[in-house]
């Protein structure tokens, strides 16, 4: 059996030793770079895009669709003048909705302010928030309908109107609130059955 010269064996061991040292060095450097990046990640700058949808547009009461955007707003605030309800004719006409009323499960997902018989009803995720007789909404006392939505609660109020004597709190502002669940509506756009020029 032929034996290799001792110098060849030593050269092979030296090459293997260098290879291990290089691998170890690469692993240490990669670990340090990874740790540094993990520490720096929370400090990196963040660009946040805020979506905004304005309605009415061009002073006309047409529906506005937000193409390819179906989301739930972090915070939502809606103000509608009571006088806008004068344009509602017939039962189940929509003053304002955040989803098309003909969409499947529209009531379960969105916000609807609609005429139901002789009442104006604010419904969010299939839950009535506040209701007022249409005759009172169209009276000079009613200034506006406001709606605010946050993760912990949603609130609706007919500003200027008071609760009747048969309510739990007669004489108090006509408002409603829902909490204990995330009632924020899904927003696909702003939809209405109204037409013509937008009120101020």
N, CA, C and O of each residue as an XYZ file, in Angstrom:
800
protein
N       0.852     -1.173      0.000
C       0.000      0.000      0.000
C       0.898      1.236      0.000
O       1.859      1.344      0.761
N       0.537      2.165     -0.893
C       1.375      3.347     -1.053
C       0.972      4.421     -0.048
O      -0.223      4.660      0.130
N       1.898      5.061      0.598
C       1.636      6.116      1.573
C       1.976      7.459      0.960
O       2.931      7.616      0.199
N       1.123      8.445      1.340
C       1.368      9.809      0.871
C       2.484     10.417      1.688
O       2.664     10.090      2.861
N       3.211     11.279      1.078
C       4.241     11.974      1.842
C       3.593     12.801      2.939
O       2.471     13.280      2.777
N       4.292     12.972      4.054
C       3.756     13.688      5.213
C       3.422     15.133      4.880
O       2.510     15.709      5.474
N       4.143     15.724      3.945
C       3.868     17.116      3.582
C       2.494     17.257      2.937
O       1.840     18.281      3.138
N       2.026     16.263      2.164
C       0.711     16.305      1.519
C      -0.386     16.233      2.555
O      -1.380     16.952      2.442
N      -0.238     15.377      3.577
C      -1.238     15.233      4.638
C      -1.361     16.540      5.400
O      -2.471     16.978      5.701
N      -0.256     17.159      5.712
C      -0.268     18.430      6.430
C      -0.951     19.512      5.605
O      -1.697     20.318      6.161
N      -0.721     19.554      4.308
C      -1.349     20.548      3.429
C      -2.860     20.385      3.382
O      -3.587     21.379      3.363
N      -3.345     19.149      3.364
C      -4.786     18.883      3.333
C      -5.428     19.333      4.629
O      -6.500     19.939      4.611
N      -4.779     19.040      5.770
C      -5.328     19.459      7.060
C      -5.359     20.978      7.164
O      -6.301     21.541      7.722
N      -4.349     21.640      6.639
C      -4.307     23.106      6.675
C      -5.437     23.697      5.850
O      -6.064     24.668      6.273
N      -5.715     23.123      4.663
C      -6.808     23.594      3.806
C      -8.154     23.420      4.500
O      -9.012     24.300      4.427
N      -8.340     22.274      5.179
C      -9.594     22.041      5.900
C      -9.740     23.031      7.049
O     -10.830     23.547      7.298
N      -8.659     23.288      7.732
C      -8.696     24.245      8.840
C      -9.066     25.637      8.365
O      -9.840     26.337      9.019
N      -8.513     26.042      7.222
C      -8.854     27.357      6.671
C     -10.328     27.416      6.273
O     -10.998     28.426      6.488
N     -10.818     26.340      5.699
C     -12.221     26.283      5.274
C     -13.146     26.430      6.482
O     -14.125     27.173      6.413
N     -12.858     25.740      7.577
C     -13.676     25.841      8.789
C     -13.621     27.248      9.370
O     -14.637     27.791      9.804
N     -12.423     27.835      9.376
C     -12.280     29.189      9.905
C     -13.079     30.195      9.066
O     -13.714     31.096      9.615
N     -13.046     30.043      7.755
C     -13.808     30.930      6.874
C     -15.307     30.779      7.128
O     -16.031     31.770      7.219
N     -15.763     29.543      7.240
C     -17.181     29.285      7.502
C     -17.597     29.889      8.831
O     -18.651     30.516      8.940
N     -16.754     29.692      9.845
C     -17.040     30.262     11.162
C     -17.103     31.788     11.109
O     -17.980     32.397     11.722
N     -16.198     32.389     10.397
C     -16.141     33.843     10.270
C     -17.395     34.369      9.560
O     -17.974     35.366      9.992
N     -17.816     33.713      8.483
C     -19.030     34.104      7.751
C     -20.248     33.987      8.661
O     -21.108     34.868      8.654
N     -20.335     32.910      9.444
C     -21.468     32.710     10.347
C     -21.515     33.795     11.426
O     -22.589     34.304     11.747
N     -20.368     34.147     11.981
C     -20.309     35.181     13.015
C     -20.722     36.530     12.439
O     -21.510     37.251     13.051
N     -20.190     36.877     11.255
C     -20.539     38.157     10.626
C     -22.033     38.200     10.296
O     -22.696     39.207     10.545
N     -22.562     37.108      9.736
C     -23.997     37.059      9.404
C     -24.853     37.199     10.656
O     -25.877     37.882     10.630
N     -24.451     36.568     11.744
C     -25.189     36.687     13.003
C     -25.184     38.103     13.544
O     -26.211     38.600     14.007
N     -24.012     38.763     13.486
C     -23.920     40.140     13.955
C     -24.756     41.091     13.100
O     -25.420     41.981     13.631
N     -24.726     40.905     11.770
C     -25.527     41.737     10.870
C     -27.017     41.523     11.138
O     -27.789     42.480     11.175
N     -27.417     40.259     11.323
C     -28.823     39.957     11.612
C     -29.283     40.581     12.922
O     -30.383     41.128     12.997
N     -28.450     40.504     13.953
C     -28.786     41.103     15.245
C     -28.894     42.623     15.128
O     -29.799     43.232     15.699
N     -27.963     43.235     14.380
C     -28.008     44.689     14.209
C     -29.274     45.116     13.464
O     -29.903     46.110     13.828
N     -29.645     44.375     12.430
C     -30.861     44.709     11.686
C     -32.107     44.525     12.538
O     -33.047     45.315     12.443
N     -32.122     43.491     13.368
C     -33.271     43.269     14.253
C     -33.422     44.417     15.247
O     -34.541     44.816     15.567
N     -32.318     44.941     15.728
C     -32.363     46.059     16.673
C     -32.790     47.344     15.970
O     -33.501     48.160     16.556
N     -32.363     47.535     14.716
C     -32.661     48.764     13.981
C     -34.061     48.793     13.369
O     -34.562     49.870     13.049
N     -34.697     47.644     13.200
C     -35.994     47.582     12.519
C     -37.044     48.509     13.132
O     -37.713     49.216     12.378
N     -37.231     48.548     14.457
C     -38.245     49.466     15.003
C     -37.905     50.940     14.801
O     -38.783     51.794     14.916
N     -36.659     51.245     14.505
C     -36.242     52.633     14.352
C     -36.297     53.125     12.908
O     -36.070     54.307     12.648
N     -36.595     52.230     11.968
C     -36.624     52.617     10.557
C     -37.821     53.521     10.272
O     -38.853     53.388     10.929
N     -37.710     54.436      9.310
C     -38.844     55.326      8.997
C     -39.987     54.549      8.343
O     -39.768     53.581      7.614
N     -41.219     55.002      8.627
C     -42.413     54.354      8.100
C     -43.208     55.365      7.293
O     -43.495     56.462      7.772
N     -43.558     55.003      6.089
C     -44.439     55.829      5.269
C     -45.836     55.239      5.333
O     -46.059     54.117      4.878
N     -46.790     55.995      5.901
C     -48.161     55.526      6.038
C     -49.048     56.285      5.068
O     -49.033     57.515      5.024
N     -49.819     55.538      4.295
C     -50.734     56.152      3.346
C     -52.106     56.259      3.988
O     -52.631     55.274      4.506
N     -52.687     57.444      3.956
C     -54.017     57.664      4.518
C     -55.019     57.761      3.379
O     -54.878     58.589      2.479
N     -56.025     56.911      3.429
C     -57.067     56.940      2.411
C     -58.101     57.985      2.794
O     -58.463     58.106      3.964
N     -58.573     58.734      1.818
C     -59.567     59.760      2.067
C     -60.596     59.711      0.952
O     -60.256     59.612     -0.226
N     -61.866     59.782      1.347
C     -62.951     59.750      0.376
C     -63.882     60.915      0.677
O     -64.487     60.968      1.748
N     -63.998     61.843     -0.259
C     -64.838     63.022     -0.070
C     -66.152     62.845     -0.823
O     -66.182     62.360     -1.954
N     -67.237     63.251     -0.164
C     -68.573     63.174     -0.764
C     -69.417     64.278     -0.178
O     -69.304     64.529      1.022
N     -70.255     64.957     -0.939
C     -70.434     64.796     -2.389
C     -69.283     65.406     -3.184
O     -68.512     66.221     -2.679
N     -69.195     64.990     -4.427
C     -68.157     65.505     -5.308
C     -68.811     66.339     -6.404
O     -69.892     66.015     -6.897
N     -68.133     67.415     -6.769
C     -68.613     68.334     -7.815
C     -69.996     68.892     -7.495
O     -70.761     69.219     -8.403
N     -70.325     69.005     -6.178
C     -71.598     69.574     -5.705
C     -72.821     68.826     -6.223
O     -73.900     69.406     -6.340
N     -72.658     67.538     -6.533
C     -73.766     66.727     -7.035
C     -73.925     65.498     -6.143
O     -72.938     64.884     -5.738
N     -75.179     65.142     -5.840
C     -75.459     63.990     -4.970
C     -75.449     62.682     -5.756
O     -76.477     62.014     -5.865
N     -74.315     62.322     -6.290
C     -74.150     61.029     -6.955
C     -73.352     60.105     -6.055
O     -72.568     60.558     -5.221
N     -73.555     58.808     -6.230
C     -72.777     57.834     -5.468
C     -71.318     57.889     -5.894
O     -71.000     58.160     -7.052
N     -70.444     57.627     -4.939
C     -69.007     57.642     -5.191
C     -68.452     56.290     -4.773
O     -68.631     55.863     -3.632
N     -67.780     55.617     -5.699
C     -67.189     54.319     -5.394
C     -65.694     54.472     -5.209
O     -65.031     55.195     -5.954
N     -65.167     53.776     -4.198
C     -63.717     53.746     -3.994
C     -63.212     52.471     -4.658
O     -63.292     51.405     -4.047
N     -62.690     52.536     -5.896
C     -62.334     51.322     -6.630
C     -61.226     50.542     -5.950
O     -60.211     51.098     -5.530
N     -61.443     49.257     -5.854
C     -60.459     48.312     -5.306
C     -60.113     48.591     -3.852
O     -59.105     48.088     -3.356
N     -60.925     49.381     -3.158
C     -60.667     49.641     -1.742
C     -61.915     49.255     -0.956
O     -62.949     49.913     -1.072
N     -61.828     48.214     -0.173
C     -62.881     47.855      0.753
C     -62.246     47.711      2.110
O     -61.544     46.732      2.363
N     -62.472     48.653      2.979
C     -61.751     48.644      4.236
C     -62.641     49.127      5.364
O     -63.748     49.617      5.138
N     -62.148     48.985      6.569
C     -62.795     49.530      7.752
C     -61.906     50.664      8.251
O     -60.733     50.448      8.557
N     -62.454     51.849      8.331
C     -61.670     53.003      8.749
C     -61.289     52.891     10.220
O     -62.050     52.356     11.027
N     -60.113     53.394     10.564
C     -59.691     53.423     11.961
C     -60.657     54.272     12.770
O     -61.123     53.851     13.829
N     -60.954     55.451     12.283
C     -61.942     56.350     12.874
C     -62.784     56.911     11.735
O     -62.274     57.194     10.651
N     -64.072     57.067     11.994
C     -64.975     57.543     10.960
C     -65.896     58.604     11.544
O     -66.436     58.435     12.637
N     -66.070     59.687     10.816
C     -66.972     60.758     11.246
C     -67.812     61.189     10.055
O     -67.272     61.521      8.999
N     -69.131     61.186     10.219
C     -70.055     61.557      9.153
C     -71.020     62.602      9.697
O     -71.553     62.450     10.796
N     -71.242     63.655      8.929
C     -72.224     64.679      9.282
C     -73.119     64.919      8.078
O     -72.635     65.199      6.981
N     -74.430     64.809      8.287
C     -75.400     65.009      7.213
C     -76.432     66.031      7.693
O     -77.012     65.846      8.763
N     -76.677     67.099      6.940
C     -77.718     68.042      7.358
C     -79.093     67.383      7.317
O     -79.389     66.605      6.410
N     -79.924     67.695      8.297
C     -81.262     67.090      8.359
C     -82.075     67.409      7.113
O     -82.918     66.613      6.698
N     -81.826     68.572      6.514
C     -82.593     68.982      5.335
C     -82.390     68.037      4.153
O     -83.226     67.993      3.250
N     -81.296     67.282      4.147
C     -81.043     66.352      3.043
C     -82.090     65.242      2.998
O     -82.316     64.648      1.944
N     -82.733     64.954      4.141
C     -83.741     63.889      4.186
C     -85.003     64.258      3.422
O     -85.832     63.389      3.150
N     -85.166     65.527      3.071
C     -86.358     65.945      2.313
C     -86.411     65.284      0.945
O     -87.490     65.154      0.367
N     -85.273     64.866      0.421
C     -85.236     64.236     -0.895
C     -85.588     62.757     -0.882
O     -85.630     62.131     -1.941
N     -85.840     62.184      0.286
C     -86.172     60.758      0.376
C     -87.647     60.555      0.072
O     -88.516     61.059      0.783
N     -87.915     59.819     -0.984
C     -89.302     59.522     -1.346
C     -89.474     58.014     -1.389
O     -88.636     57.300     -1.939
N     -90.542     57.544     -0.819
C     -90.808     56.108     -0.817
C     -90.085     55.411      0.316
O     -89.138     55.945      0.893
N     -90.546     54.212      0.626
C     -89.978     53.433      1.727
C     -88.647     52.816      1.310
O     -88.440     52.500      0.138
N     -87.752     52.647      2.271
C     -86.445     52.016      2.067
C     -85.555     52.789      1.100
O     -84.748     52.189      0.390
N     -85.692     54.103      1.063
C     -84.777     54.910      0.262
C     -83.591     55.298      1.134
O     -83.741     55.605      2.317
N     -82.420     55.276      0.529
C     -81.174     55.449      1.269
C     -80.696     56.896      1.174
O     -80.527     57.442      0.083
N     -80.485     57.497      2.331
C     -79.889     58.826      2.387
C     -78.384     58.711      2.195
O     -77.786     59.473      1.436
N     -77.779     57.752      2.887
C     -76.337     57.538      2.770
C     -76.016     56.113      3.190
O     -76.572     55.592      4.157
N     -75.113     55.496      2.448
C     -74.685     54.142      2.766
C     -73.218     53.992      2.402
O     -72.742     54.625      1.459
N     -72.496     53.155      3.147
C     -71.079     52.926      2.835
C     -70.878     51.683      1.971
O     -69.755     51.386      1.563
N     -71.948     50.964      1.694
C     -71.923     49.820      0.765
C     -73.160     49.922     -0.122
O     -74.173     50.465      0.320
N     -73.118     49.422     -1.351
C     -74.322     49.463     -2.189
C     -75.444     48.661     -1.536
O     -75.217     47.544     -1.072
N     -76.655     49.222     -1.496
C     -77.749     48.541     -0.792
C     -78.134     47.221     -1.448
O     -78.709     46.352     -0.793
N     -77.824     47.060     -2.739
C     -78.160     45.815     -3.425
C     -77.075     44.744     -3.254
O     -77.246     43.613     -3.710
N     -75.968     45.094     -2.604
C     -74.880     44.123     -2.394
C     -75.304     43.063     -1.391
O     -76.063     43.353     -0.466
N     -74.816     41.819     -1.566
C     -75.143     40.772     -0.593
C     -74.647     41.159      0.798
O     -73.506     41.589      0.967
N     -75.513     41.003      1.778
C     -75.196     41.287      3.179
C     -74.742     42.732      3.392
O     -73.898     43.005      4.245
N     -75.304     43.648      2.616
C     -74.934     45.062      2.749
C     -75.235     45.571      4.153
O     -74.432     46.295      4.741
N     -76.398     45.190      4.691
C     -76.794     45.663      6.023
C     -75.884     45.075      7.092
O     -75.635     45.716      8.113
N     -75.391     43.874      6.872
C     -74.534     43.226      7.869
C     -73.136     43.821      7.919
O     -72.439     43.672      8.922
N     -72.716     44.491      6.856
C     -71.326     44.950      6.768
C     -71.158     46.453      6.874
O     -70.127     46.929      7.350
N     -72.145     47.200      6.442
C     -71.936     48.637      6.303
C     -72.817     49.487      7.183
O     -73.475     49.011      8.108
N     -72.804     50.770      6.858
C     -73.625     51.784      7.518
C     -74.711     52.207      6.542
O     -74.435     52.474      5.373
N     -75.944     52.266      7.024
C     -77.052     52.752      6.203
C     -77.840     53.784      6.991
O     -78.230     53.540      8.133
N     -78.071     54.929      6.384
C     -79.006     55.912      6.903
C     -80.141     55.924      5.898
O     -79.981     56.401      4.774
N     -81.295     55.397      6.306
C     -82.361     55.214      5.333
C     -83.729     55.533      5.931
O     -83.935     55.524      7.145
N     -84.643     55.814      5.020
C     -86.032     56.009      5.420
C     -86.691     54.644      5.532
O     -86.613     53.829      4.612
N     -87.333     54.402      6.653
C     -88.093     53.171      6.865
C     -89.477     53.592      7.332
O     -89.646     54.019      8.474
N     -90.460     53.475      6.462
C     -91.807     53.984      6.698
C     -91.729     55.485      6.953
O     -91.327     56.232      6.062
N     -92.098     55.941      8.133
C     -92.075     57.373      8.426
C     -90.949     57.743      9.385
O     -91.021     58.768     10.063
N     -89.913     56.917      9.443
C     -88.768     57.165     10.316
C     -87.486     57.265      9.502
O     -87.393     56.736      8.394
N     -86.506     57.950     10.068
C     -85.154     57.943      9.515
C     -84.301     57.134     10.478
O     -84.201     57.466     11.659
N     -83.684     56.067      9.969
C     -82.985     55.088     10.805
C     -81.508     55.058     10.437
O     -81.150     55.022      9.260
N     -80.662     55.074     11.448
C     -79.231     54.885     11.250
C     -78.886     53.480     11.724
O     -78.992     53.169     12.910
N     -78.475     52.641     10.788
C     -78.165     51.239     11.082
C     -76.716     50.977     10.734
O     -76.264     51.341      9.649
N     -75.980     50.349     11.642
C     -74.599     49.987     11.361
C     -74.412     48.511     11.700
O     -74.720     48.065     12.805
N     -73.907     47.776     10.733
C     -73.715     46.324     10.874
C     -74.976     45.645     11.418
O     -74.924     44.860     12.365
N     -76.105     45.974     10.791
C     -77.411     45.382     11.081
C     -77.893     45.674     12.503
O     -78.710     44.933     13.049
N     -77.386     46.753     13.099
C     -77.787     47.139     14.447
C     -78.256     48.589     14.425
O     -77.470     49.482     14.109
N     -79.538     48.844     14.759
C     -80.002     50.234     14.808
C     -79.269     51.009     15.903
O     -79.137     50.536     17.032
N     -78.798     52.200     15.552
C     -78.095     53.047     16.517
C     -79.013     54.155     17.017
O     -79.100     54.392     18.222
N     -79.697     54.832     16.102
C     -80.615     55.902     16.489
C     -81.713     56.015     15.436
O     -81.478     55.812     14.245
N     -82.932     56.349     15.909
C     -84.102     56.456     15.034
C     -84.841     57.740     15.388
O     -84.958     58.088     16.563
N     -85.339     58.446     14.372
C     -86.135     59.650     14.597
C     -87.277     59.692     13.588
O     -87.098     59.292     12.438
N     -88.456     60.176     14.007
C     -89.551     60.349     13.048
C     -89.147     61.342     11.963
O     -88.537     62.373     12.248
N     -89.485     61.029     10.741
C     -89.097     61.872      9.614
C     -89.672     63.285      9.747
O     -89.049     64.257      9.321
N     -90.862     63.390     10.340
C     -91.463     64.714     10.527
C     -90.595     65.585     11.429
O     -90.492     66.789     11.199
N     -89.968     64.999     12.454
C     -89.081     65.764     13.337
C     -87.754     66.079     12.644
O     -87.186     67.154     12.834
N     -87.269     65.134     11.841
C     -86.006     65.354     11.124
C     -86.126     66.532     10.175
O     -85.173     67.291      9.998
N     -87.300     66.687      9.561
C     -87.509     67.768      8.599
C     -87.978     69.057      9.258
O     -88.204     70.052      8.569
N     -88.130     69.060     10.591
C     -88.537     70.270     11.299
C     -87.340     71.212     11.449
O     -86.196     70.781     11.304
N     -87.594     72.502     11.739
C     -86.486     73.453     11.913
C     -85.585     73.128     13.113
O     -84.453     73.606     13.187
N     -86.087     72.321     14.047
C     -85.281     71.994     15.234
C     -84.077     71.120     14.900
O     -83.025     71.247     15.527
N     -84.222     70.241     13.925
C     -83.150     69.287     13.595
C     -82.084     69.989     12.756
O     -82.368     70.510     11.677
N     -80.877     69.993     13.260
C     -79.781     70.660     12.556
C     -79.012     69.691     11.658
O     -78.821     69.951     10.471
N     -78.572     68.569     12.237
C     -77.763     67.625     11.478
C     -77.778     66.267     12.160
O     -78.084     66.151     13.347
N     -77.446     65.256     11.397
C     -77.261     63.905     11.918
C     -75.768     63.641     11.926
O     -75.108     63.758     10.893
N     -75.233     63.285     13.082
C     -73.800     62.994     13.183
C     -73.603     61.527     13.523
O     -74.411     60.919     14.225
N     -72.517     60.976     13.015
C     -72.151     59.586     13.298
C     -70.643     59.526     13.477
O     -69.886     60.030     12.647
N     -70.219     58.911     14.558
C     -68.788     58.689     14.788
C     -68.567     57.223     15.111
O     -69.382     56.594     15.786
N     -67.462     56.686     14.626
C     -67.145     55.277     14.852
C     -65.699     55.130     15.275
O     -64.790     55.659     14.634
N     -65.500     54.412     16.353
C     -64.176     54.037     16.846
C     -64.216     52.540     17.127
O     -65.282     51.927     17.072
N     -63.081     51.957     17.424
C     -63.017     50.507     17.655
C     -63.865     50.083     18.843
O     -64.396     48.972     18.855
N     -64.004     50.957     19.852
C     -64.724     50.562     21.062
C     -66.201     50.907     21.039
O     -66.981     50.284     21.759
N     -66.620     51.895     20.221
C     -68.042     52.245     20.179
C     -68.374     53.076     18.947
O     -67.498     53.676     18.324
N     -69.677     53.095     18.608
C     -70.206     53.957     17.559
C     -71.331     54.789     18.170
O     -72.053     54.326     19.053
N     -71.469     56.032     17.683
C     -72.464     56.950     18.240
C     -73.170     57.677     17.112
O     -72.540     58.102     16.143
N     -74.489     57.819     17.244
C     -75.275     58.600     16.298
C     -76.150     59.578     17.054
O     -76.662     59.256     18.126
N     -76.328     60.778     16.501
C     -77.151     61.787     17.181
C     -77.833     62.696     16.170
O     -77.219     63.149     15.205
N     -79.134     62.957     16.414
C     -79.867     63.970     15.671
C     -79.727     65.264     16.466
O     -80.463     65.495     17.425
N     -78.787     66.095     16.065
C     -78.474     67.312     16.812
C     -79.653     68.278     16.721
O     -80.103     68.628     15.629
N     -80.144     68.703     17.885
C     -81.281     69.616     17.956
C     -82.564     68.939     18.364
O     -83.496     69.612     18.805
N     -82.647     67.613     18.230
C     -83.853     66.883     18.623
C     -83.686     66.304     20.022
O     -82.572     66.013     20.457
N     -84.810     66.140     20.723
C     -84.818     65.601     22.082
C     -85.625     64.316     22.124
O     -86.502     64.086     21.291
N     -85.315     63.481     23.110
C     -86.094     62.265     23.336
C     -87.498     62.634     23.804
O     -87.688     63.610     24.530
N     -88.474     61.843     23.380
C     -89.866     62.080     23.762
C     -90.154     61.653     25.188
O     -89.296     61.072     25.852
N     -91.369     61.939     25.666
C     -91.725     61.619     27.051
C     -91.801     60.119     27.340
O     -91.701     59.707     28.496
N     -91.977     59.301     26.299
C     -92.080     57.850     26.518
C     -90.720     57.148     26.484
O     -90.670     55.922     26.590
N     -89.626     57.882     26.339
C     -88.295     57.270     26.284
C     -87.721     57.126     27.692
O     -88.301     57.613     28.662
N     -86.569     56.447     27.790
C     -85.891     56.265     29.077
C     -85.400     57.586     29.656
O     -85.409     57.784     30.871
N     -84.972     58.488     28.776
C     -84.447     59.786     29.226
C     -85.172     60.907     28.493
O     -84.623     61.485     27.554
N     -86.409     61.225     28.910
C     -87.151     62.280     28.211
C     -86.458     63.634     28.325
O     -85.950     64.011     29.381
N     -86.453     64.349     27.205
C     -85.837     65.673     27.182
C     -84.347     65.681     26.908
O     -83.771     66.745     26.681
N     -83.702     64.508     26.924
C     -82.261     64.440     26.639
C     -82.038     64.417     25.130
O     -82.964     64.107     24.380
N     -80.833     64.737     24.671
C     -80.576     64.710     23.220
C     -80.903     63.350     22.607
O     -80.658     62.303     23.205
N     -81.458     63.393     21.410
C     -81.832     62.169     20.703
C     -80.575     61.547     20.104
O     -80.154     61.900     19.002
N     -79.999     60.633     20.835
C     -78.755     60.000     20.400
C     -78.783     58.527     20.789
O     -79.545     58.105     21.658
N     -77.933     57.763     20.123
C     -77.792     56.342     20.420
C     -76.334     55.941     20.362
O     -75.514     56.593     19.715
N     -76.031     54.863     21.046
C     -74.642     54.403     21.116
C     -74.633     52.878     21.169
O     -75.507     52.264     21.781
N     -73.656     52.285     20.532
C     -73.458     50.836     20.590
C     -71.995     50.569     20.914
O     -71.099     51.188     20.340
N     -71.762     49.647     21.835
C     -70.392     49.295     22.213
C     -70.344     47.817     22.576
O     -71.353     47.116     22.500
N     -69.166     47.351     22.971
C     -69.004     45.944     23.321
C     -68.651     45.071     22.137
O     -68.518     43.855     22.277
N     -68.498     45.678     20.973
C     -68.183     44.960     19.737
C     -67.656     45.997     18.762
O     -67.987     47.177     18.881
N     -66.852     45.584     17.810
C     -66.335     46.519     16.815
C     -67.404     46.725     15.739
O     -67.522     45.928     14.809
N     -68.177     47.802     15.876
C     -69.274     48.092     14.958
C     -68.849     48.973     13.782
O     -69.703     49.377     12.993
N     -67.566     49.281     13.640
C     -67.147     50.150     12.544
C     -67.561     49.549     11.201
O     -67.312     48.370     10.951
N     -68.189     50.347     10.336
C     -68.700     49.796      9.078
C     -67.617     49.630      8.022
O     -66.610     50.337      8.014
N     -67.856     48.680      7.140
C     -66.992     48.530      5.968
C     -67.318     49.656      4.989
O     -68.477     50.042      4.840
N     -66.290     50.178      4.326
C     -66.486     51.287      3.396
C     -66.041     50.855      2.003
O     -64.870     50.549      1.775
N     -66.990     50.836      1.086
C     -66.703     50.549     -0.313
C     -66.836     51.824     -1.137
O     -66.329     51.912     -2.255
N     -67.518     52.797     -0.576
C     -67.754     54.078     -1.226
C     -68.833     54.807     -0.451
O     -69.105     54.474      0.703
N     -69.446     55.794     -1.069
C     -70.593     56.486     -0.486
C     -71.722     56.411     -1.507
O     -71.569     56.840     -2.651
N     -72.856     55.861     -1.080
C     -73.958     55.589     -2.008
C     -75.229     56.256     -1.484
O     -75.427     56.369     -0.274
N     -76.083     56.694     -2.403
C     -77.303     57.381     -2.020
C     -78.364     57.201     -3.089
O     -78.055     56.947     -4.253
N     -79.617     57.334     -2.682
C     -80.729     57.358     -3.633
C     -81.106     58.783     -3.985
O     -81.985     59.009     -4.817
N     -80.446     59.748     -3.355
C     -80.728     61.150     -3.652
C     -80.134     61.535     -5.001
O     -79.227     60.873     -5.507
N     -80.648     62.590     -5.563
C     -80.145     63.087     -6.849
C     -80.203     64.600     -6.843
O     -80.874     65.200     -6.003
N     -79.503     65.216     -7.778
C     -79.534     66.667     -7.912
C     -78.367     67.331     -7.220
O     -77.362     66.695     -6.902
N     -78.520     68.627     -6.992
C     -77.450     69.433     -6.382
C     -77.326     69.099     -4.902
O     -78.316     68.801     -4.233
N     -76.097     69.153     -4.402
C     -75.839     68.865     -2.995
C     -76.212     70.068     -2.143
O     -75.964     71.208     -2.537
N     -76.812     69.825     -0.967
C     -77.085     70.943     -0.061
C     -75.796     71.482      0.520
O     -74.762     70.822      0.414
N     -75.817     72.653      1.128
C     -74.581     73.189      1.728
C     -74.022     72.257      2.795
O     -72.990     72.556      3.396
